[in-house]
Amino acid sequence: MKTNKPTTEFWTVLTMVNVLALMYPIHLLLRANSVDENLFATCVLVGSLFLLAVVDAVSIVVAEALGTGKR
């Protein structure tokens, strides 16, 4: 019995999307000069992390269901 596992390409693309999506919030956080900017940047970072966690979970479930590991 074969199992449907996502391929290495899937994980590479998912990782790169996560890294690219977090670059802007991290940039905002590093460039914050005041408390208000720091709070805003932190909220954006936390929101981005939550959104990426949901999108990653959905992507993994869809990849498993479609059987992207089968060749």
C-alpha positions as CSV (number, residue, x, y, z in Angstrom):
1,M,0.0,0.0,0.0
2,K,1.5,3.3,-1.0
3,T,1.1,6.4,1.1
4,N,0.5,9.8,-0.3
5,K,3.2,12.1,1.0
6,P,4.0,15.6,-0.2
7,T,7.2,15.8,-2.2
8,T,10.4,17.7,-1.4
9,E,9.4,20.4,-3.9
10,F,6.2,21.0,-1.9
11,W,8.0,21.6,1.3
12,T,10.6,23.8,-0.4
13,V,7.9,26.0,-1.9
14,L,6.0,26.2,1.4
15,T,9.2,27.1,3.3
16,M,10.1,29.9,0.8
17,V,6.6,31.3,0.9
18,N,6.7,31.4,4.7
19,V,10.1,33.1,4.7
20,L,9.1,35.7,2.1
21,A,5.8,36.4,3.9
22,L,7.6,37.1,7.2
23,M,10.3,39.3,5.8
24,Y,8.1,42.5,5.8
25,P,6.8,42.1,9.3
26,I,10.3,41.5,10.6
27,H,11.6,44.5,8.7
28,L,8.8,46.6,10.3
29,L,9.8,45.3,13.7
30,L,13.5,46.0,13.3
31,R,12.9,49.6,11.9
32,A,10.4,50.6,14.7
33,N,11.5,53.8,16.3
34,S,8.7,54.4,18.8
35,V,6.5,52.4,21.1
36,D,3.5,52.9,18.7
37,E,5.5,51.6,15.7
38,N,6.8,48.7,17.8
39,L,3.3,47.8,18.9
40,F,2.0,48.0,15.4
41,A,4.9,45.9,14.0
42,T,4.4,43.3,16.7
43,C,0.7,43.0,15.9
44,V,1.5,42.6,12.2
45,L,4.0,39.9,13.0
46,V,1.7,38.0,15.3
47,G,-1.2,38.3,12.7
48,S,1.1,37.1,9.9
49,L,2.2,34.1,12.0
50,F,-1.4,33.2,12.7
51,L,-2.4,33.6,9.1
52,L,0.6,31.5,7.9
53,A,-0.2,28.8,10.4
54,V,-3.7,28.4,9.0
55,V,-2.6,28.6,5.4
56,D,0.2,26.0,6.0
57,A,-2.3,23.6,7.7
58,V,-4.7,23.9,4.8
59,S,-1.9,23.5,2.2
60,I,-0.6,20.4,3.9
61,V,-4.1,18.8,4.2
62,V,-4.8,19.6,0.5
63,A,-1.4,18.2,-0.6
64,E,-2.1,15.0,1.3
65,A,-5.5,14.7,-0.1
66,L,-4.4,15.2,-3.7
67,G,-1.5,12.9,-3.3
68,T,1.3,15.2,-4.6
69,G,3.8,12.5,-3.6
70,K,2.6,10.1,-6.2
71,R,4.6,10.0,-9.4
